[in-house]
Amino acid sequence: MPRVGATEIWEFLDTTPDSHPIHIHLIQFQLLNRQSVDVTNYVNAWTAQFPGGTFYGQNCDGTSGEVTYADGEIIPGYGPPSNYLTPNADGALGGNPAFGPYLNGPIVPPDPNEAGWKDTIKILPGAVTRVLVRWAPVSVAVGAVGPGQNTFAFDPTIGPGYVWHCHILDHEDNEMMRPYSPTT
C-alpha cells in the first residue's frame, strides 16, 4: 500500500534456484544492493508463522470447499503469515519475518549496468534484493515531491490497482505477482 509521492525501500527475497526479472507497474526504481540469505532457515521461520485454521479453498482432489490447515502449515492464497502493517524485527512492513537473523553474506552493490532508474530488475536466487522505489514520475526532481503529493498526469489511486510481477512469461501466467494499491 505505497503512498503516492513517497520513497520506499522494498526487499525481495528469491527462495528459488532461479533468477527472476521483476517488473513493478507504474513506477521506476533503483537497485540499492543484494545480500545472501540462509533461505532454508528463513523459509522454515516463515512457514512456522502461519496460524492454521479452516479456510475456503481447493482440496487435494481438486474440489473446492473448506480446508483445515495445522499451525505452521502454508495456507495457499492466505498472503503473508503476519499482519501486513505491523513492522517486523527489522522494521519492515509486509507481514513476513525479518531477514536480519538469516543474512549470511556481505552487502553487494549493483553492477555498473544496473545503476540508474529501471522498470525491471534481476532478483537473484538465495539473496535479498533491496530497491529504492519512488512513487513519482522520473521527470520529477528528487526532493520536488513528498508523501501524499501526486505528480503523475493521472490519479494512480483510482482503478483496479497495480502489481509487481515476474517477466518470465510462465511465471507471470501462473500468478507470480503481488498487487498493490497506491494511496494519497
C-alpha positions as CSV (number, residue, x, y, z in Angstrom):
1,M,0.0,0.0,0.0
2,P,2.5,2.6,-1.2
3,R,1.8,6.3,-0.7
4,V,1.9,8.4,-3.8
5,G,4.9,10.8,-3.7
6,A,6.7,8.7,-1.1
7,T,10.1,6.9,-1.5
8,E,10.3,3.4,0.0
9,I,12.8,0.6,0.2
10,W,11.5,-2.7,-0.9
11,E,13.2,-6.0,-0.3
12,F,12.6,-9.0,-2.5
13,L,13.8,-12.5,-1.3
14,D,14.2,-15.1,-4.0
15,T,13.9,-18.6,-2.4
16,T,14.0,-20.4,-5.7
17,P,17.1,-21.7,-7.6
18,D,16.3,-19.3,-10.5
19,S,16.8,-15.6,-11.1
20,H,13.6,-13.6,-11.7
21,P,13.3,-10.3,-13.8
22,I,10.9,-8.4,-11.6
23,H,8.8,-5.5,-13.0
24,I,6.8,-3.0,-10.9
25,H,3.9,-1.3,-12.7
26,L,3.5,2.5,-12.7
27,I,7.0,3.5,-11.5
28,Q,10.7,3.0,-11.9
29,F,13.1,2.1,-9.2
30,Q,16.8,1.8,-8.4
31,L,18.8,-1.2,-7.2
32,L,20.4,-0.5,-3.8
33,N,22.2,-3.8,-3.1
34,R,21.9,-7.5,-2.6
35,Q,22.8,-9.8,0.3
36,S,22.9,-13.6,0.7
37,V,20.3,-15.2,2.9
38,D,20.1,-18.6,4.7
39,V,17.0,-19.5,2.6
40,T,16.2,-22.8,4.3
41,N,16.0,-21.4,7.8
42,Y,14.2,-18.3,6.7
43,V,11.5,-20.3,4.9
44,N,11.2,-22.6,8.0
45,A,10.6,-19.5,10.2
46,W,8.2,-18.0,7.6
47,T,6.2,-21.3,7.4
48,A,6.1,-21.5,11.2
49,Q,4.2,-18.2,11.4
50,F,1.1,-19.5,9.6
51,P,-1.8,-19.7,12.1
52,G,-3.6,-22.7,10.9
53,G,-7.4,-22.9,10.8
54,T,-10.2,-23.7,8.4
55,F,-10.4,-21.7,5.1
56,Y,-12.4,-22.0,1.9
57,G,-10.0,-23.3,-0.8
58,Q,-9.2,-26.1,-3.1
59,N,-9.0,-29.7,-1.7
60,C,-6.4,-32.2,-2.7
61,D,-8.9,-33.9,-5.1
62,G,-9.4,-30.6,-7.0
63,T,-12.8,-29.8,-5.5
64,S,-13.5,-26.6,-3.6
65,G,-14.6,-26.4,-0.1
66,E,-13.4,-25.9,3.5
67,V,-9.8,-26.9,4.1
68,T,-8.2,-27.2,7.5
69,Y,-4.6,-26.4,8.0
70,A,-2.4,-27.1,11.0
71,D,-0.4,-24.4,12.8
72,G,2.8,-23.8,10.8
73,E,1.4,-25.1,7.5
74,I,1.4,-22.8,4.5
75,I,-2.1,-21.7,3.6
76,P,-2.4,-21.1,-0.2
77,G,-3.9,-17.7,-1.0
78,Y,-3.6,-16.5,2.6
79,G,-1.0,-13.9,1.9
80,P,1.9,-13.2,4.3
81,P,1.6,-15.0,7.6
82,S,1.6,-12.0,9.9
83,N,-0.2,-8.6,9.9
84,Y,0.9,-6.6,6.9
85,L,1.1,-3.2,8.7
86,T,2.9,-4.4,11.8
87,P,6.7,-3.9,11.5
88,N,8.8,-7.0,11.9
89,A,12.1,-7.1,13.9
90,D,13.9,-5.3,11.0
91,G,11.2,-2.6,11.0
92,A,9.9,-3.7,7.6
93,L,6.2,-3.9,6.8
94,G,4.6,-6.6,4.7
95,G,3.7,-9.4,7.1
96,N,6.9,-11.5,6.7
97,P,9.6,-12.4,9.2
98,A,12.7,-10.2,9.4
99,F,15.6,-11.0,7.1
100,G,18.2,-9.8,9.7
101,P,18.7,-13.1,11.5
102,Y,19.2,-15.0,8.2
103,L,21.6,-12.7,6.4
104,N,24.9,-14.6,5.8
105,G,27.0,-12.6,3.4
106,P,28.3,-9.1,2.7
107,I,26.2,-6.4,1.1
108,V,26.9,-6.4,-2.6
109,P,26.4,-3.1,-4.5
110,P,24.8,-3.1,-8.0
111,D,26.9,-3.9,-11.1
112,P,27.6,-0.8,-13.3
113,N,24.9,-1.9,-15.8
114,E,22.4,-1.9,-13.0
115,A,22.8,1.7,-12.0
116,G,20.1,4.3,-12.6
117,W,16.3,4.1,-12.9
118,K,14.9,0.8,-14.0
119,D,11.5,-0.7,-14.7
120,T,12.7,-4.3,-14.4
121,I,15.4,-5.7,-12.2
122,K,17.1,-9.1,-11.7
123,I,16.3,-10.8,-8.4
124,L,19.0,-13.4,-7.7
125,P,18.4,-16.8,-6.0
126,G,19.3,-17.1,-2.3
127,A,19.6,-13.3,-1.8
128,V,17.5,-10.4,-0.7
129,T,17.5,-7.6,-3.3
130,R,16.9,-4.1,-2.0
131,V,15.4,-1.5,-4.3
132,L,14.6,2.2,-3.8
133,V,11.0,2.7,-5.1
134,R,9.9,6.3,-5.8
135,W,6.2,6.9,-6.3
136,A,6.6,9.8,-8.7
137,P,7.4,10.2,-12.4
138,V,11.2,10.0,-13.1
139,S,10.9,13.5,-14.6
140,V,10.1,15.0,-11.2
141,A,13.3,16.0,-9.4
142,V,14.2,14.2,-6.2
143,G,13.1,16.5,-3.4
144,A,10.4,18.1,-5.5
145,V,7.7,15.7,-4.3
146,G,6.7,14.4,-0.9
147,P,4.3,11.7,0.5
148,G,0.7,12.4,-0.4
149,Q,1.6,14.6,-3.4
150,N,0.5,13.3,-6.8
151,T,2.8,14.4,-9.6
152,F,1.5,11.9,-12.2
153,A,-0.7,13.1,-15.0
154,F,-3.4,10.8,-13.7
155,D,-4.7,9.6,-10.3
156,P,-2.9,6.4,-9.6
157,T,-5.2,5.6,-6.6
158,I,-8.2,5.1,-9.0
159,G,-8.7,1.8,-10.7
160,P,-8.2,-1.8,-10.1
161,G,-4.7,-1.4,-8.6
162,Y,-1.3,-2.4,-9.8
163,V,1.1,-5.3,-9.4
164,W,4.7,-6.2,-9.4
165,H,5.4,-9.4,-11.2
166,C,8.0,-11.7,-12.8
167,H,8.6,-11.1,-16.5
168,I,9.2,-14.8,-17.2
169,L,6.0,-15.5,-19.1
170,D,5.3,-18.9,-17.4
171,H,5.7,-17.3,-14.0
172,E,3.6,-14.2,-14.9
173,D,0.9,-16.5,-16.3
174,N,0.9,-18.6,-13.2
175,E,0.4,-15.7,-10.8
176,M,3.9,-14.9,-9.7
177,M,2.7,-11.4,-8.9
178,R,1.6,-9.3,-6.0
179,P,-0.9,-6.5,-6.1
180,Y,-0.5,-3.1,-4.5
181,S,-2.9,-0.2,-4.1
182,P,-1.4,3.3,-4.0
183,T,-2.9,5.8,-1.5
184,T,-2.6,9.5,-1.1
